[in-house]
């Protein structure tokens, strides 16, 4: 008993070629329209961003040229600055030394030096050399009546303000001893 109410499934689609051909042409046409739309859209996007890309590259080249120019100017300025610094160093050092010598407490230094001298000793030459903000190196020539007075002077210099005390030379002249002494004085404020 065969049931004829069921439709048979056709495996051969070529049995109705005209109807199948129209379906395929319609699908092919839609596919062609989609490909054409995608190509047009892609072309528009390409030309839009290609123009921006070209402008960006040109802008980047301008920035690189500007950056190179800035580096050259910076190097030139640094070289000129160093040259000016080197030329002015002697003047600046002289001005700093003058300011330092003006601000240094010479009365305090000379008072301490006077307290260190024994009664009959006296200073005949004094040469200060600045060594920093509150330090000065001093070379002095001292005339003492005897060797004991000279040693008393050196021992008195061992105060907290004096350091690096050295007797450079001494000679006897007419019953007196003339000594050259080097020391460092540090001002305590």
OpenMM code with the backbone's topology and positions (N, CA, C; nanometers):
from openmm import Vec3, app, unit

residues = "UNK UNK UNK UNK UNK UNK UNK UNK UNK UNK UNK UNK UNK UNK UNK UNK UNK UNK UNK UNK UNK UNK UNK UNK UNK UNK UNK UNK UNK UNK UNK UNK UNK UNK UNK UNK UNK UNK UNK UNK UNK UNK UNK UNK UNK UNK UNK UNK UNK UNK UNK UNK UNK UNK UNK UNK UNK UNK UNK UNK UNK UNK UNK UNK UNK UNK UNK UNK UNK UNK UNK UNK UNK UNK UNK UNK UNK UNK UNK UNK UNK UNK UNK UNK UNK UNK UNK UNK UNK UNK UNK UNK UNK UNK UNK UNK UNK UNK UNK UNK UNK UNK UNK UNK UNK UNK UNK UNK UNK UNK UNK UNK UNK UNK UNK UNK UNK UNK UNK UNK UNK UNK UNK UNK UNK UNK UNK UNK UNK UNK UNK UNK UNK UNK UNK UNK UNK UNK UNK UNK UNK UNK UNK UNK UNK UNK UNK UNK UNK UNK UNK UNK UNK UNK UNK UNK UNK UNK UNK UNK UNK UNK UNK UNK UNK UNK UNK UNK UNK UNK UNK UNK UNK UNK UNK UNK UNK UNK UNK UNK UNK UNK UNK UNK UNK UNK UNK UNK UNK".split()
positions = [
    Vec3(0.0810, -0.1134, 0.0000),
    Vec3(0.0000, 0.0000, 0.0000),
    Vec3(0.0876, 0.1226, 0.0000),
    Vec3(0.0849, 0.1754, -0.1066),
    Vec3(0.1667, 0.2943, -0.1264),
    Vec3(0.0831, 0.4181, -0.1043),
    Vec3(0.1387, 0.5071, -0.0311),
    Vec3(0.0672, 0.6314, -0.0023),
    Vec3(0.1133, 0.7346, -0.1034),
    Vec3(0.0140, 0.7788, -0.1886),
    Vec3(0.0483, 0.8744, -0.2932),
    Vec3(0.0326, 1.0162, -0.2455),
    Vec3(-0.0080, 1.0342, -0.1243),
    Vec3(-0.0275, 1.1700, -0.0740),
    Vec3(0.1064, 1.2378, -0.0437),
    Vec3(0.2074, 1.1666, -0.0264),
    Vec3(0.3389, 1.2242, -0.0029),
    Vec3(0.4007, 1.2635, -0.1351),
    Vec3(0.4601, 1.3782, -0.1388),
    Vec3(0.5261, 1.4238, -0.2600),
    Vec3(0.6638, 1.3636, -0.2665),
    Vec3(0.7000, 1.3436, -0.3806),
    Vec3(0.8333, 1.2887, -0.4009),
    Vec3(0.9371, 1.3990, -0.4010),
    Vec3(1.0416, 1.3660, -0.3491),
    Vec3(1.1529, 1.4588, -0.3441),
    Vec3(1.2318, 1.4458, -0.4727),
    Vec3(1.2513, 1.5592, -0.5415),
    Vec3(1.3248, 1.5546, -0.6672),
    Vec3(1.4714, 1.5833, -0.6392),
    Vec3(1.5486, 1.4963, -0.6778),
    Vec3(1.6911, 1.5116, -0.6578),
    Vec3(1.7529, 1.5827, -0.7771),
    Vec3(1.7032, 1.5696, -0.8908),
    Vec3(1.7542, 1.6309, -1.0108),
    Vec3(1.6886, 1.7674, -1.0257),
    Vec3(1.7679, 1.8759, -0.9941),
    Vec3(1.7134, 2.0107, -1.0013),
    Vec3(1.7073, 2.0597, -1.1457),
    Vec3(1.7677, 1.9937, -1.2333),
    Vec3(1.7679, 2.0338, -1.3726),
    Vec3(1.6404, 1.9913, -1.4422),
    Vec3(1.5497, 1.9271, -1.3709),
    Vec3(1.4262, 1.8828, -1.4331),
    Vec3(1.3366, 2.0004, -1.4700),
    Vec3(1.3533, 2.1161, -1.3923),
    Vec3(1.2772, 2.2361, -1.4266),
    Vec3(1.3830, 2.3470, -1.4462),
    Vec3(1.4492, 2.3528, -1.5598),
    Vec3(1.5625, 2.4409, -1.5779),
    Vec3(1.5258, 2.5893, -1.5804),
    Vec3(1.4145, 2.6306, -1.6354),
    Vec3(1.3803, 2.7715, -1.6466),
    Vec3(1.3575, 2.8340, -1.5100),
    Vec3(1.2833, 2.7667, -1.4247),
    Vec3(1.2563, 2.8193, -1.2913),
    Vec3(1.3869, 2.8235, -1.2116),
    Vec3(1.4721, 2.7258, -1.2205),
    Vec3(1.5985, 2.7246, -1.1483),
    Vec3(1.6935, 2.8309, -1.2021),
    Vec3(1.6927, 2.8535, -1.3300),
    Vec3(1.7801, 2.9518, -1.3916),
    Vec3(1.7439, 3.0920, -1.3417),
    Vec3(1.6189, 3.1232, -1.3341),
    Vec3(1.5765, 3.2548, -1.2853),
    Vec3(1.6195, 3.2757, -1.1392),
    Vec3(1.6080, 3.1721, -1.0598),
    Vec3(1.6519, 3.1814, -0.9200),
    Vec3(1.8020, 3.2087, -0.9125),
    Vec3(1.8814, 3.1370, -0.9928),
    Vec3(2.0262, 3.1540, -0.9926),
    Vec3(2.0662, 3.2910, -1.0467),
    Vec3(2.0002, 3.3384, -1.1503),
    Vec3(2.0303, 3.4714, -1.2029),
    Vec3(1.9976, 3.5803, -1.1004),
    Vec3(1.8874, 3.5610, -1.0281),
    Vec3(1.8503, 3.6578, -0.9254),
    Vec3(1.9554, 3.6586, -0.8142),
    Vec3(1.9953, 3.5420, -0.7682),
    Vec3(2.0990, 3.5333, -0.6643),
    Vec3(2.2319, 3.5895, -0.7146),
    Vec3(2.2668, 3.5594, -0.8384),
    Vec3(2.3896, 3.6097, -0.8974),
    Vec3(2.3837, 3.7619, -0.9108),
    Vec3(2.2703, 3.8157, -0.9482),
    Vec3(2.2529, 3.9609, -0.9605),
    Vec3(2.2666, 4.0285, -0.8233),
    Vec3(2.2009, 3.9706, -0.7210),
    Vec3(2.2130, 4.0253, -0.5855),
    Vec3(2.3576, 4.0209, -0.5366),
    Vec3(2.4244, 3.9112, -0.5639),
    Vec3(2.5639, 3.8986, -0.5253),
    Vec3(2.6490, 4.0022, -0.5986),
    Vec3(2.6234, 4.0240, -0.7260),
    Vec3(2.6975, 4.1240, -0.8031),
    Vec3(2.6712, 4.2637, -0.7482),
    Vec3(2.5455, 4.2935, -0.7122),
    Vec3(2.5126, 4.4243, -0.6554),
    Vec3(2.5832, 4.4419, -0.5206),
    Vec3(2.5849, 4.3384, -0.4377),
    Vec3(2.6546, 4.3465, -0.3089),
    Vec3(2.8056, 4.3671, -0.3274),
    Vec3(2.8629, 4.2952, -0.4243),
    Vec3(3.0070, 4.3104, -0.4501),
    Vec3(3.0369, 4.4500, -0.5026),
    Vec3(2.9498, 4.4994, -0.5922),
    Vec3(2.9671, 4.6332, -0.6456),
    Vec3(2.9539, 4.7388, -0.5351),
    Vec3(2.8564, 4.7215, -0.4459),
    Vec3(2.8381, 4.8155, -0.3344),
    Vec3(2.9590, 4.8117, -0.2411),
    Vec3(3.0089, 4.6923, -0.2135),
    Vec3(3.1267, 4.6800, -0.1274),
    Vec3(3.2482, 4.7437, -0.1942),
    Vec3(3.2632, 4.7250, -0.3256),
    Vec3(3.3759, 4.7837, -0.3971),
    Vec3(3.3661, 4.9357, -0.3979),
    Vec3(3.2470, 4.9896, -0.4201),
    Vec3(3.2292, 5.1346, -0.4200),
    Vec3(3.2555, 5.1891, -0.2802),
    Vec3(3.2000, 5.1242, -0.1785),
    Vec3(3.2238, 5.1678, -0.0397),
    Vec3(3.3712, 5.1597, -0.0047),
    Vec3(3.4366, 5.0511, -0.0409),
    Vec3(3.5799, 5.0353, -0.0145),
    Vec3(3.6617, 5.1409, -0.0872),
    Vec3(3.6235, 5.1690, -0.2124),
    Vec3(3.6944, 5.2733, -0.2878),
    Vec3(3.6795, 5.4099, -0.2229),
    Vec3(3.5565, 5.4408, -0.1778),
    Vec3(3.5346, 5.5693, -0.1108),
    Vec3(3.6181, 5.5792, 0.0176),
    Vec3(3.6174, 5.4729, 0.0931),
    Vec3(3.6965, 5.4713, 0.2172),
    Vec3(3.8456, 5.4848, 0.1850),
    Vec3(3.8915, 5.4136, 0.0822),
    Vec3(4.0325, 5.4198, 0.0438),
    Vec3(4.0721, 5.5626, 0.0052),
    Vec3(3.9932, 5.6253, -0.0832),
    Vec3(4.0296, 5.7595, -0.1284),
    Vec3(4.0206, 5.8616, -0.0159),
    Vec3(3.9225, 5.8434, 0.0730),
    Vec3(3.9098, 5.9370, 0.1849),
    Vec3(4.0311, 5.9272, 0.2767),
    Vec3(4.0673, 5.8054, 0.3168),
    Vec3(4.1771, 5.7886, 0.4104),
    Vec3(4.3144, 5.7975, 0.3430),
    Vec3(4.3222, 5.7716, 0.2142),
    Vec3(4.4468, 5.7891, 0.1416),
    Vec3(4.4856, 5.9376, 0.1420),
    Vec3(4.3893, 6.0240, 0.1211),
    Vec3(4.4151, 6.1682, 0.1260),
    Vec3(4.4605, 6.2114, 0.2641),
    Vec3(4.3950, 6.1586, 0.3661),
    Vec3(4.4364, 6.1907, 0.5031),
    Vec3(4.5758, 6.1366, 0.5341),
    Vec3(4.6052, 6.0181, 0.4824),
    Vec3(4.7357, 5.9567, 0.5038),
    Vec3(4.8458, 6.0415, 0.4398),
    Vec3(4.8216, 6.0884, 0.3183),
    Vec3(4.9197, 6.1725, 0.2502),
    Vec3(4.9406, 6.3027, 0.3295),
    Vec3(4.8313, 6.3625, 0.3757),
    Vec3(4.8416, 6.4856, 0.4551),
    Vec3(4.9156, 6.4581, 0.5863),
    Vec3(4.8895, 6.3441, 0.6499),
    Vec3(4.9572, 6.3094, 0.7753),
    Vec3(5.1067, 6.2900, 0.7536),
    Vec3(5.1441, 6.2248, 0.6443),
    Vec3(5.2862, 6.2051, 0.6155),
    Vec3(5.3563, 6.3379, 0.5910),
    Vec3(5.2893, 6.4270, 0.5192),
    Vec3(5.3483, 6.5591, 0.4944),
    Vec3(5.3635, 6.6344, 0.6265),
    Vec3(5.2618, 6.6259, 0.7106),
    Vec3(5.2686, 6.6916, 0.8415),
    Vec3(5.3799, 6.6313, 0.9267),
    Vec3(5.3955, 6.4996, 0.9219),
    Vec3(5.5008, 6.4320, 0.9969),
    Vec3(5.6390, 6.4754, 0.9484),
    Vec3(5.6570, 6.4899, 0.8188),
    Vec3(5.7852, 6.5366, 0.7663),
    Vec3(5.8143, 6.6792, 0.8124),
    Vec3(5.7107, 6.7640, 0.8133),
    Vec3(5.7289, 6.9007, 0.8638),
    Vec3(5.7686, 6.8993, 1.0105),
    Vec3(5.7037, 6.8121, 1.0897),
    Vec3(5.7383, 6.8023, 1.2313),
    Vec3(5.8815, 6.7527, 1.2510),
    Vec3(5.9235, 6.6562, 1.1685),
    Vec3(6.0603, 6.6063, 1.1793),
    Vec3(6.1610, 6.7162, 1.1450),
    Vec3(6.1303, 6.7964, 1.0426),
    Vec3(6.2188, 6.9077, 1.0075),
    Vec3(6.2238, 7.0110, 1.1208),
    Vec3(6.1076, 7.0398, 1.1787),
    Vec3(6.1027, 7.1347, 1.2903),
    Vec3(6.1796, 7.0807, 1.4102),
    Vec3(6.1644, 6.9515, 1.4369),
    Vec3(6.2340, 6.8888, 1.5493),
    Vec3(6.3852, 6.8923, 1.5274),
    Vec3(6.4293, 6.8638, 1.4082),
    Vec3(6.5723, 6.8675, 1.3771),
    Vec3(6.6254, 7.0097, 1.3900),
    Vec3(6.5474, 7.1048, 1.3451),
    Vec3(6.5864, 7.2452, 1.3581),
    Vec3(6.5975, 7.2854, 1.5051),
    Vec3(6.5017, 7.2397, 1.5867),
    Vec3(6.5051, 7.2697, 1.7303),
    Vec3(6.6268, 7.2051, 1.7965),
    Vec3(6.6599, 7.0815, 1.7586),
    Vec3(6.7782, 7.0152, 1.8143),
    Vec3(6.9055, 7.0916, 1.7766),
    Vec3(6.9122, 7.1379, 1.6525),
    Vec3(7.0285, 7.2138, 1.6077),
    Vec3(7.0405, 7.3448, 1.6852),
    Vec3(6.9274, 7.4135, 1.7035),
    Vec3(6.9291, 7.5385, 1.7792),
    Vec3(6.9680, 7.5144, 1.9248),
    Vec3(6.9186, 7.4056, 1.9838),
    Vec3(6.9527, 7.3733, 2.1229),
    Vec3(7.1021, 7.3465, 2.1368),
    Vec3(7.1573, 7.2705, 2.0439),
    Vec3(7.3012, 7.2412, 2.0488),
    Vec3(7.3818, 7.3694, 2.0302),
    Vec3(7.3380, 7.4541, 1.9394),
    Vec3(7.4066, 7.5807, 1.9147),
    Vec3(7.4004, 7.6697, 2.0394),
    Vec3(7.2827, 7.6766, 2.1012),
    Vec3(7.2669, 7.7573, 2.2216),
    Vec3(7.3534, 7.7040, 2.3350),
    Vec3(7.3582, 7.5722, 2.3513),
    Vec3(7.4407, 7.5126, 2.4571),
    Vec3(7.5883, 7.5448, 2.4338),
    Vec3(7.6330, 7.5361, 2.3085),
    Vec3(7.7734, 7.5668, 2.2777),
    Vec3(7.8034, 7.7141, 2.3056),
    Vec3(7.7123, 7.8031, 2.2656),
    Vec3(7.7326, 7.9462, 2.2908),
    Vec3(7.7310, 7.9750, 2.4408),
    Vec3(7.6431, 7.9080, 2.5132),
    Vec3(7.6342, 7.9269, 2.6581),
    Vec3(7.7625, 7.8828, 2.7262),
    Vec3(7.8157, 7.7684, 2.6867),
    Vec3(7.9406, 7.7205, 2.7466),
    Vec3(8.0569, 7.8138, 2.7134),
    Vec3(8.0584, 7.8635, 2.5903),
    Vec3(8.1647, 7.9562, 2.5501),
    Vec3(8.1560, 8.0851, 2.6314),
    Vec3(8.0340, 8.1381, 2.6481),
    Vec3(8.0168, 8.2602, 2.7279),
    Vec3(8.0536, 8.2346, 2.8734),
    Vec3(8.0175, 8.1179, 2.9240),
    Vec3(8.0517, 8.0835, 3.0624),
    Vec3(8.2029, 8.0768, 3.0797),
    Vec3(8.2704, 8.0171, 2.9835),
    Vec3(8.4158, 8.0053, 2.9904),
    Vec3(8.4814, 8.1436, 2.9819),
    Vec3(8.4302, 8.2306, 2.8948),
    Vec3(8.4872, 8.3648, 2.8799),
    Vec3(8.4659, 8.4489, 3.0055),
    Vec3(8.3498, 8.4322, 3.0688),
    Vec3(8.3153, 8.5157, 3.1840),
    Vec3(8.3602, 8.4570, 3.3173),
    Vec3(8.4154, 8.3352, 3.3164),
    Vec3(8.4512, 8.2681, 3.4410),
    Vec3(8.5483, 8.3507, 3.5245),
    Vec3(8.6492, 8.4071, 3.4624),
    Vec3(8.7479, 8.4854, 3.5372),
    Vec3(8.6817, 8.6064, 3.6025),
    Vec3(8.5951, 8.6738, 3.5306),
    Vec3(8.5249, 8.7893, 3.5869),
    Vec3(8.4335, 8.7486, 3.7020),
    Vec3(8.3609, 8.6395, 3.6815),
    Vec3(8.2692, 8.5923, 3.7850),
    Vec3(8.3471, 8.5499, 3.9092),
    Vec3(8.4562, 8.4791, 3.8888),
    Vec3(8.5389, 8.4380, 4.0028),
    Vec3(8.5934, 8.5596, 4.0774),
    Vec3(8.6378, 8.6604, 4.0018),
    Vec3(8.6885, 8.7823, 4.0646),
    Vec3(8.5783, 8.8511, 4.1452),
    Vec3(8.4591, 8.8623, 4.0868),
    Vec3(8.3469, 8.9261, 4.1575),
    Vec3(8.3080, 8.8462, 4.2821),
    Vec3(8.3028, 8.7136, 4.2692),
    Vec3(8.2701, 8.6305, 4.3862),
    Vec3(8.3738, 8.6460, 4.4963),
    Vec3(8.4996, 8.6513, 4.4564),
    Vec3(8.6064, 8.6682, 4.5553),
    Vec3(8.5941, 8.8035, 4.6249),
    Vec3(8.5613, 8.9077, 4.5478),
    Vec3(8.5451, 9.0405, 4.6066),
    Vec3(8.4285, 9.0416, 4.7061),
    Vec3(8.3174, 8.9771, 4.6679),
    Vec3(8.2018, 8.9700, 4.7581),
    Vec3(8.2383, 8.8906, 4.8824),
    Vec3(8.3101, 8.7808, 4.8630),
    Vec3(8.3508, 8.6983, 4.9771),
    Vec3(8.4402, 8.7776, 5.0716),
    Vec3(8.5421, 8.8432, 5.0147),
    Vec3(8.6333, 8.9200, 5.0996),
    Vec3(8.5603, 9.0325, 5.1719),
    Vec3(8.4599, 9.0890, 5.1079),
    Vec3(8.3854, 9.1974, 5.1731),
    Vec3(8.3012, 9.1435, 5.2890),
    Vec3(8.2442, 9.0242, 5.2712),
    Vec3(8.1569, 8.9698, 5.3753),
    Vec3(8.2340, 8.8960, 5.4850),
    Vec3(8.3602, 8.8674, 5.4622),
    Vec3(8.4407, 8.7955, 5.5602),
    Vec3(8.4671, 8.8854, 5.6812),
    Vec3(8.4629, 8.8289, 5.8008),
    Vec3(8.4830, 8.9058, 5.9237),
    Vec3(8.6325, 8.9199, 5.9507),
    Vec3(8.6907, 9.0229, 5.8905),
    Vec3(8.8335, 9.0456, 5.9083),
    Vec3(8.8652, 9.0880, 6.0507),
    Vec3(8.7748, 9.1597, 6.1134),
    Vec3(8.8007, 9.2006, 6.2523),
    Vec3(8.8054, 9.0798, 6.3440),
    Vec3(8.7166, 8.9817, 6.3205),
    Vec3(8.7204, 8.8591, 6.4007),
    Vec3(8.8490, 8.7827, 6.3787),
    Vec3(8.8918, 8.7731, 6.2530),
    Vec3(9.0162, 8.7030, 6.2206),
    Vec3(9.1362, 8.7716, 6.2864),
    Vec3(9.1450, 8.9039, 6.2698),
    Vec3(9.2595, 8.9771, 6.3255),
    Vec3(9.2574, 8.9768, 6.4783),
    Vec3(9.1384, 8.9776, 6.5391),
    Vec3(9.1296, 8.9702, 6.6857),
    Vec3(9.1835, 8.8374, 6.7355),
    Vec3(9.1446, 8.7279, 6.6692),
    Vec3(9.1955, 8.5953, 6.7103),
    Vec3(9.3458, 8.5856, 6.6871),
    Vec3(9.3928, 8.6437, 6.5774),
    Vec3(9.5355, 8.6414, 6.5485),
    Vec3(9.6111, 8.7208, 6.6552),
    Vec3(9.5565, 8.8358, 6.6969),
    Vec3(9.6202, 8.9191, 6.7985),
    Vec3(9.6253, 8.8477, 6.9336),
    Vec3(9.5176, 8.7756, 6.9679),
    Vec3(9.5158, 8.6999, 7.0944),
    Vec3(9.6205, 8.5898, 7.0928),
    Vec3(9.6525, 8.5361, 6.9745),
    Vec3(9.7501, 8.4270, 6.9643),
    Vec3(9.8940, 8.4759, 6.9758),
    Vec3(9.9197, 8.6018, 6.9435),
    Vec3(10.0582, 8.6534, 6.9445),
    Vec3(10.1080, 8.6753, 7.0872),
    Vec3(10.2254, 8.6238, 7.1194),
    Vec3(10.2858, 8.6560, 7.2493),
    Vec3(10.3274, 8.8038, 7.2516),
    Vec3(10.3589, 8.8553, 7.3691),
    Vec3(10.3835, 8.9979, 7.3902),
    Vec3(10.4807, 9.0637, 7.2939),
    Vec3(10.5998, 9.0088, 7.2749),
    Vec3(10.7028, 9.0760, 7.1956),
    Vec3(10.6985, 9.0379, 7.0482),
    Vec3(10.6087, 8.9500, 7.0057),
    Vec3(10.6005, 8.9079, 6.8650),
    Vec3(10.5088, 9.0021, 6.7872),
    Vec3(10.5372, 9.0133, 6.6583),
    Vec3(10.4498, 9.0940, 6.5724),
    Vec3(10.4520, 9.0401, 6.4291),
    Vec3(10.3436, 9.0689, 6.3556),
    Vec3(10.3284, 9.0204, 6.2177),
    Vec3(10.3799, 9.1284, 6.1240),
    Vec3(10.4650, 9.0883, 6.0276),
    Vec3(10.5186, 9.1864, 5.9328),
    Vec3(10.4603, 9.1686, 5.7923),
    Vec3(10.3986, 9.0530, 5.7643),
    Vec3(10.3362, 9.0325, 5.6326),
    Vec3(10.2207, 8.9328, 5.6479),
    Vec3(10.1146, 8.9585, 5.5719),
    Vec3(9.9962, 8.8715, 5.5802),
    Vec3(9.9379, 8.8598, 5.4393),
    Vec3(9.9212, 8.7353, 5.3889),
    Vec3(9.8659, 8.7122, 5.2552),
    Vec3(9.7486, 8.6157, 5.2661),
    Vec3(9.6246, 8.6656, 5.2564),
    Vec3(9.5080, 8.5761, 5.2630),
    Vec3(9.4693, 8.5231, 5.1241),
    Vec3(9.4210, 8.3997, 5.1199),
    Vec3(9.3694, 8.3382, 4.9971),
    Vec3(9.2370, 8.2715, 5.0311),
    Vec3(9.1273, 8.3111, 4.9642),
    Vec3(8.9970, 8.2504, 4.9968),
    Vec3(8.9928, 8.1034, 4.9574),
    Vec3(8.9260, 8.0233, 5.0394),
    Vec3(8.9146, 7.8793, 5.0132),
    Vec3(8.7705, 7.8313, 5.0224),
    Vec3(8.6778, 7.9186, 5.0270),
    Vec3(8.5383, 7.8777, 5.0376),
    Vec3(8.4579, 7.9881, 5.1000),
    Vec3(8.3404, 7.9525, 5.1455),
    Vec3(8.2499, 8.0549, 5.1976),
    Vec3(8.3009, 8.1200, 5.3244),
    Vec3(8.3517, 8.0442, 5.4175),
    Vec3(8.3944, 8.1039, 5.5450),
    Vec3(8.5345, 8.0585, 5.5842),
    Vec3(8.6143, 8.0209, 5.4836),
    Vec3(8.7515, 7.9760, 5.5113),
    Vec3(8.8499, 8.0591, 5.4318),
    Vec3(8.9646, 8.0804, 5.4897),
    Vec3(9.0706, 8.1529, 5.4222),
    Vec3(9.2040, 8.0887, 5.4602),
    Vec3(9.2911, 8.0748, 5.3609),
    Vec3(9.4256, 8.0251, 5.3873),
    Vec3(9.5155, 8.1476, 5.3994),
    Vec3(9.5988, 8.1488, 5.5015),
    Vec3(9.6799, 8.2668, 5.5300),
    Vec3(9.8272, 8.2260, 5.5381),
    Vec3(9.9092, 8.3062, 5.4706),
    Vec3(10.0547, 8.2947, 5.4863),
    Vec3(10.0980, 8.4226, 5.5553),
    Vec3(10.1736, 8.4083, 5.6614),
    Vec3(10.2170, 8.5278, 5.7335),
    Vec3(10.3614, 8.5137, 5.7768),
    Vec3(10.4217, 8.6323, 5.7930),
    Vec3(10.5597, 8.6368, 5.8444),
    Vec3(10.5520, 8.6996, 5.9827),
    Vec3(10.6104, 8.6302, 6.0790),
    Vec3(10.6049, 8.6718, 6.2190),
    Vec3(10.7480, 8.6926, 6.2697),
    Vec3(10.7646, 8.8012, 6.3420),
    Vec3(10.8942, 8.8276, 6.4055),
    Vec3(10.8764, 8.8017, 6.5552),
    Vec3(10.9597, 8.7123, 6.6089),
    Vec3(10.9544, 8.6783, 6.7517),
    Vec3(11.0905, 8.7057, 6.8145),
    Vec3(11.0898, 8.7390, 6.9442),
    Vec3(11.2147, 8.7695, 7.0149),
    Vec3(11.2956, 8.6433, 7.0410),
    Vec3(11.2268, 8.5281, 7.0563),
    Vec3(11.3001, 8.4047, 7.0858),
    Vec3(11.2251, 8.2850, 7.0271),
    Vec3(11.2918, 8.1726, 7.0309),
    Vec3(11.2303, 8.0490, 6.9834),
    Vec3(11.1118, 8.0113, 7.0704),
    Vec3(11.1196, 8.0356, 7.2008),
    Vec3(11.0078, 8.0053, 7.2919),
    Vec3(10.8831, 8.0864, 7.2570),
    Vec3(10.9020, 8.2145, 7.2216),
    Vec3(10.7871, 8.2964, 7.1818),
    Vec3(10.7262, 8.2442, 7.0507),
    Vec3(10.8116, 8.2019, 6.9607),
    Vec3(10.7615, 8.1463, 6.8335),
    Vec3(10.6805, 8.0195, 6.8595),
    Vec3(10.7296, 7.9310, 6.9450),
    Vec3(10.6573, 7.8082, 6.9786),
    Vec3(10.5286, 7.8400, 7.0542),
    Vec3(10.5311, 7.9430, 7.1397),
    Vec3(10.4095, 7.9851, 7.2111),
    Vec3(10.3056, 8.0351, 7.1117),
    Vec3(10.3501, 8.1090, 7.0095),
    Vec3(10.2582, 8.1570, 6.9051),
    Vec3(10.1929, 8.0397, 6.8316),
    Vec3(10.2723, 7.9409, 6.7927),
    Vec3(10.2193, 7.8231, 6.7211),
    Vec3(10.1224, 7.7471, 6.8107),
    Vec3(10.1554, 7.7313, 6.9391),
    Vec3(10.0642, 7.6620, 7.0310),
    Vec3(9.9340, 7.7407, 7.0517),
    Vec3(9.9438, 7.8735, 7.0572),
    Vec3(9.8232, 7.9561, 7.0720),
    Vec3(9.7332, 7.9489, 6.9480),
    Vec3(9.7932, 7.9211, 6.8326),
    Vec3(9.7144, 7.9105, 6.7086),
    Vec3(9.6302, 7.7831, 6.7039),
    Vec3(9.6526, 7.6932, 6.7935),
    Vec3(9.5777, 7.5670, 6.7916),
    Vec3(9.4370, 7.5851, 6.8462),
    Vec3(9.3806, 7.7027, 6.8305),
    Vec3(9.2417, 7.7318, 6.8697),
    Vec3(9.1484, 7.6672, 6.7674),
    Vec3(9.0193, 7.6559, 6.8003),
    Vec3(8.9260, 7.5892, 6.7085),
    Vec3(8.9150, 7.6548, 6.5705),
    Vec3(8.9468, 7.7824, 6.5583),
    Vec3(8.9308, 7.8517, 6.4301),
    Vec3(9.0473, 7.8276, 6.3349),
    Vec3(9.1634, 7.7878, 6.3863),
    Vec3(9.2818, 7.7701, 6.3032),
    Vec3(9.3088, 7.6215, 6.2809),
    Vec3(9.3578, 7.5894, 6.1617),
    Vec3(9.3906, 7.4498, 6.1292),
    Vec3(9.5080, 7.4493, 6.0306),
    Vec3(9.5633, 7.3345, 6.0062),
    Vec3(9.6734, 7.3151, 5.9091),
    Vec3(9.7892, 7.4129, 5.9332),
    Vec3(9.8309, 7.4253, 6.0574),
    Vec3(9.9362, 7.5200, 6.0936),
    Vec3(10.0712, 7.4566, 6.0581),
    Vec3(10.1488, 7.5287, 5.9750),
    Vec3(10.2810, 7.4798, 5.9336),
    Vec3(10.3812, 7.5935, 5.9366),
    Vec3(10.4976, 7.5651, 5.9893),
    Vec3(10.6077, 7.6618, 5.9822),
    Vec3(10.6833, 7.6290, 5.8546),
    Vec3(10.6792, 7.7215, 5.7609),
    Vec3(10.7416, 7.6980, 5.6306),
    Vec3(10.8920, 7.7252, 5.6367),
    Vec3(10.9280, 7.8353, 5.7008),
    Vec3(11.0714, 7.8670, 5.7132),
    Vec3(11.0920, 7.9572, 5.8346),
    Vec3(11.2140, 7.9594, 5.8838),
    Vec3(11.2504, 8.0538, 5.9893),
    Vec3(11.3993, 8.0854, 5.9748),
    Vec3(11.4320, 8.2089, 6.0101),
    Vec3(11.5723, 8.2512, 6.0043),
    Vec3(11.5969, 8.3523, 6.1156),
    Vec3(11.7168, 8.3577, 6.1576),
    Vec3(11.7535, 8.4479, 6.2669),
    Vec3(11.8139, 8.5743, 6.2057),
    Vec3(11.7577, 8.6889, 6.2480),
    Vec3(11.8072, 8.8182, 6.1993),
    Vec3(11.8242, 8.9114, 6.3193),
    Vec3(11.9433, 8.9480, 6.3483),
    Vec3(11.9708, 9.0455, 6.4541),
    Vec3(11.9109, 9.0097, 6.5884),
    Vec3(11.9198, 8.8884, 6.6296),
    Vec3(11.8700, 8.8485, 6.7609),
    Vec3(11.7216, 8.8154, 6.7618),
    Vec3(11.6538, 8.8281, 6.6486),
    Vec3(11.5108, 8.7932, 6.6395),
    Vec3(11.4939, 8.6792, 6.5402),
    Vec3(11.3829, 8.6089, 6.5548),
    Vec3(11.3530, 8.4991, 6.4630),
    Vec3(11.2380, 8.5436, 6.3717),
    Vec3(11.2624, 8.5377, 6.2398),
    Vec3(11.1594, 8.5707, 6.1408),
    Vec3(11.1111, 8.4378, 6.0823),
    Vec3(10.9810, 8.4083, 6.1035),
    Vec3(10.9251, 8.2801, 6.0589),
    Vec3(10.8124, 8.3042, 5.9599),
    Vec3(10.8064, 8.2162, 5.8626),
    Vec3(10.6933, 8.2187, 5.7686),
    Vec3(10.6023, 8.1024, 5.8054),
    Vec3(10.4735, 8.1355, 5.8307),
    Vec3(10.3767, 8.0366, 5.8791),
    Vec3(10.2591, 8.0313, 5.7823),
    Vec3(10.2111, 7.9119, 5.7591),
    Vec3(10.0919, 7.8920, 5.6762),
    Vec3(9.9852, 7.8287, 5.7644),
    Vec3(9.8613, 7.8775, 5.7496),
    Vec3(9.7504, 7.8209, 5.8284),
    Vec3(9.6187, 7.8443, 5.7579),
    Vec3(9.5183, 7.7747, 5.8037),
    Vec3(9.3836, 7.7905, 5.7515),
    Vec3(9.2961, 7.8426, 5.8645),
    Vec3(9.2203, 7.9484, 5.8337),
    Vec3(9.1293, 8.0064, 5.9332),
    Vec3(8.9863, 7.9811, 5.8853),
    Vec3(8.9040, 7.9274, 5.9763),
    Vec3(8.7629, 7.9064, 5.9447),
    Vec3(8.6794, 7.9901, 6.0375),
    Vec3(8.5987, 8.0747, 5.9760),
    Vec3(8.5131, 8.1666, 6.0526),
    Vec3(8.3949, 8.0908, 6.1119),
    Vec3(8.3710, 8.1080, 6.2395),
    Vec3(8.2571, 8.0443, 6.3080),
    Vec3(8.1541, 8.1512, 6.3377),
    Vec3(8.0373, 8.1386, 6.2751),
    Vec3(7.9325, 8.2399, 6.2966),
    Vec3(7.8251, 8.1846, 6.3841),
] * unit.nanometer
topology = app.Topology()
chain = topology.addChain("A")
for resn in residues:
    res = topology.addResidue(resn, chain)
    for name in ("N", "CA", "C"):
        topology.addAtom(name, app.Element.getBySymbol(name[0]), res)
